[in-house]
Amino acid sequence: MKKDIDADKLTVKLTNANKSTRTITVDSDFIRLCNQAIKEQEFVKSNGEPDQNIRAESANLIDNDYIVRSVDINVKHTAEADGSVVYRRFRTLETFFNDKRITPVTIFYSGMIAMAKDLYVAGKLDSEGYQAIAKQFNLNQTTLKRHMKDFLNEDTIKQVYSLS
């Protein structure tokens, strides 16, 4: 929600499905994009390339304080957008960029690797650094350890970022 963005501190408060909250650090680009999304009032269908049989090329967004909002098509639920809305928008990105790897999970993992790379470059990818990643991405210790074994490690960072 708008109120959960702190542009001065570069933080955003996230509320999970179970209503628990956590505050994460973001960059100025993220803040800028959220603020732009808040100002949007219209959703352009299919990235401006709608099917020929479509009635309207755009639709109004529901007027609320959420960043990701549903299209206003006489829906009963006008609060936060349903999870399926997010997945459909990811599908649109996947199609637009012709890249099936663009999914919520790969974006999530990419963020973890990027944070790990920043810590690695700063010489701080140690136990404390991994705990910071766990906090930022809401990982329990079991999941963190599995990710460290699978991809969240120096070898992957060096490979992805061509570091030595």
C-alpha positions as CSV (number, residue, x, y, z in Angstrom):
1,M,0.0,0.0,0.0
2,K,1.0,3.6,-0.5
3,K,1.4,4.1,3.3
4,D,3.9,1.2,3.4
5,I,6.5,2.9,1.2
6,D,9.1,5.0,2.9
7,A,11.0,6.8,0.2
8,D,13.4,8.5,2.6
9,K,14.5,5.3,4.3
10,L,14.2,3.2,1.0
11,T,12.1,0.7,2.8
12,V,8.8,-1.0,2.1
13,K,6.6,-2.8,4.6
14,L,5.2,-6.1,3.2
15,T,2.2,-7.9,4.5
16,N,2.1,-11.6,4.0
17,A,-1.1,-13.7,3.3
18,N,-1.2,-14.6,7.0
19,K,-1.1,-10.8,7.9
20,S,2.4,-11.0,9.3
21,T,4.5,-8.0,8.3
22,R,8.2,-7.3,7.6
23,T,10.1,-4.3,6.4
24,I,12.6,-4.7,3.6
25,T,15.2,-2.4,2.1
26,V,14.7,-1.5,-1.6
27,D,16.5,0.8,-4.0
28,S,15.4,4.2,-5.4
29,D,14.3,2.6,-8.7
30,F,11.8,0.3,-6.8
31,I,10.4,3.3,-5.0
32,R,10.1,5.3,-8.3
33,L,8.3,2.4,-10.0
34,C,5.9,1.9,-7.1
35,N,5.1,5.6,-7.1
36,Q,4.5,5.5,-10.9
37,A,2.2,2.5,-10.4
38,I,0.2,4.3,-7.8
39,K,-0.5,7.1,-10.2
40,E,-1.7,4.8,-13.0
41,Q,-5.4,4.9,-13.5
42,E,-5.7,2.8,-16.6
43,F,-4.6,-0.7,-17.5
44,V,-3.5,-1.2,-21.2
45,K,-4.5,-4.7,-22.2
46,S,-1.9,-7.0,-23.7
47,N,0.9,-4.4,-23.6
48,G,-1.0,-2.3,-26.2
49,E,-1.3,-5.2,-28.7
50,P,-4.8,-6.6,-27.9
51,D,-6.7,-9.2,-29.9
52,Q,-8.7,-7.7,-32.8
53,N,-12.0,-8.9,-31.2
54,I,-11.5,-7.1,-27.9
55,R,-14.1,-4.5,-27.0
56,A,-11.7,-2.0,-25.4
57,E,-7.9,-1.7,-25.5
58,S,-7.8,-0.5,-21.9
59,A,-9.7,-0.6,-18.7
60,N,-9.8,1.5,-15.5
61,L,-7.9,0.3,-12.5
62,I,-9.7,0.0,-9.2
63,D,-9.1,3.1,-7.2
64,N,-7.5,2.0,-4.0
65,D,-4.1,2.4,-2.2
66,Y,-2.5,-0.8,-3.4
67,I,0.4,-0.9,-5.8
68,V,-0.9,-3.9,-7.8
69,R,-4.5,-3.3,-8.5
70,S,-7.2,-5.2,-10.3
71,V,-9.1,-3.9,-13.4
72,D,-12.4,-2.4,-12.5
73,I,-14.9,-4.7,-14.2
74,N,-17.6,-4.7,-11.6
75,V,-15.7,-6.9,-9.3
76,K,-17.0,-7.3,-5.8
77,H,-13.5,-7.5,-4.1
78,T,-12.0,-4.0,-4.5
79,A,-9.1,-4.4,-2.0
80,E,-5.8,-6.0,-2.8
81,A,-5.5,-7.7,-6.2
82,D,-5.9,-11.5,-6.2
83,G,-2.7,-13.5,-6.6
84,S,-3.9,-14.6,-10.0
85,V,-3.7,-11.0,-11.2
86,V,0.0,-11.0,-10.4
87,Y,0.6,-14.3,-12.2
88,R,-1.3,-13.1,-15.2
89,R,0.8,-10.0,-15.4
90,F,3.9,-12.2,-15.2
91,R,2.6,-14.2,-18.0
92,T,2.2,-11.1,-20.1
93,L,5.8,-10.2,-19.4
94,E,6.9,-13.7,-20.3
95,T,5.1,-13.4,-23.6
96,F,6.3,-9.8,-24.3
97,F,10.0,-10.7,-23.7
98,N,9.6,-14.2,-25.1
99,D,11.3,-15.6,-22.1
100,K,9.6,-18.5,-20.2
101,R,12.1,-18.0,-17.3
102,I,10.2,-14.8,-16.1
103,T,8.2,-16.2,-13.2
104,P,7.6,-14.9,-9.7
105,V,10.0,-17.6,-8.4
106,T,12.8,-16.8,-10.7
107,I,12.5,-13.1,-9.9
108,F,12.5,-14.0,-6.2
109,Y,15.7,-16.1,-6.6
110,S,17.3,-13.4,-8.8
111,G,16.8,-10.9,-6.0
112,M,18.5,-13.3,-3.5
113,I,21.4,-13.8,-5.8
114,A,21.8,-10.1,-6.4
115,M,21.8,-9.4,-2.7
116,A,24.3,-12.2,-2.2
117,K,26.5,-10.7,-4.9
118,D,26.5,-7.3,-3.3
119,L,27.4,-8.9,0.0
120,Y,30.1,-11.0,-1.6
121,V,31.7,-7.9,-3.4
122,A,31.7,-6.1,-0.1
123,G,33.3,-9.0,1.6
124,K,30.3,-9.6,3.8
125,L,28.8,-12.9,2.4
126,D,29.3,-14.7,5.7
127,S,26.9,-16.1,8.3
128,E,25.6,-12.6,9.1
129,G,25.2,-11.8,5.4
130,Y,23.2,-15.0,4.8
131,Q,21.0,-14.1,7.8
132,A,20.3,-10.7,6.2
133,I,19.3,-12.4,3.0
134,A,17.0,-14.7,5.1
135,K,15.4,-11.7,6.7
136,Q,15.0,-9.8,3.5
137,F,13.3,-12.7,1.7
138,N,11.5,-14.2,4.7
139,L,13.3,-17.5,4.6
140,N,13.4,-20.0,7.4
141,Q,16.8,-21.6,8.3
142,T,16.0,-24.9,6.5
143,T,15.1,-23.1,3.2
144,L,18.1,-20.8,3.5
145,K,20.4,-23.8,3.9
146,R,18.8,-25.6,0.9
147,H,19.2,-22.4,-1.2
148,M,22.8,-22.0,-0.1
149,K,23.5,-25.5,-1.3
150,D,21.5,-25.2,-4.6
151,F,22.3,-21.7,-5.9
152,L,22.9,-19.1,-3.2
153,N,26.6,-19.5,-2.9
154,E,29.9,-18.1,-4.1
155,D,30.2,-20.5,-7.1
156,T,26.8,-19.4,-8.5
157,I,27.6,-15.7,-7.9
158,K,30.9,-15.9,-9.7
159,Q,29.3,-17.7,-12.6
160,V,26.3,-15.4,-12.9
161,Y,28.3,-12.2,-12.6
162,S,31.5,-13.4,-14.2
163,L,33.5,-12.7,-11.1
164,S,36.8,-14.3,-10.1
